[in-house]
Amino acid sequence: MYQKYVALLEKHNKTSYQVSKDTGIGQNTLSNWKTGRSQPKVEKLQVLADYFGVPITYFLEGAEKKECVC
């Protein structure tokens, strides 16, 4: 997910700081996503999707966890 976020930053010529200020998503939260310490909640992904003008599925595609159905 974070790679997709970075791609949108580059495309829109934004910084994480700008996104944080504009969306209210804390810089610490964005940093935790980057390092894998936490995963974004759907509500926050929707805020980012709205901000960048993309569907929420942009972030969710390929993010499904592969679980064993044993």
Number of C-alpha atoms within 10 A of each C-alpha: 16 16 10 11 19 15 11 18 16 10 10 10 9 12 13 16 13 13 18 16 12 10 14 11 16 14 15 10 15 20 14 14 15 16 10 11 9 12 14 16 8 12 10 15 19 17 15 21 18 13 12 15 10 13 13 17 12 14 20 13 9 9 10 7 6 6 6 5 4 3
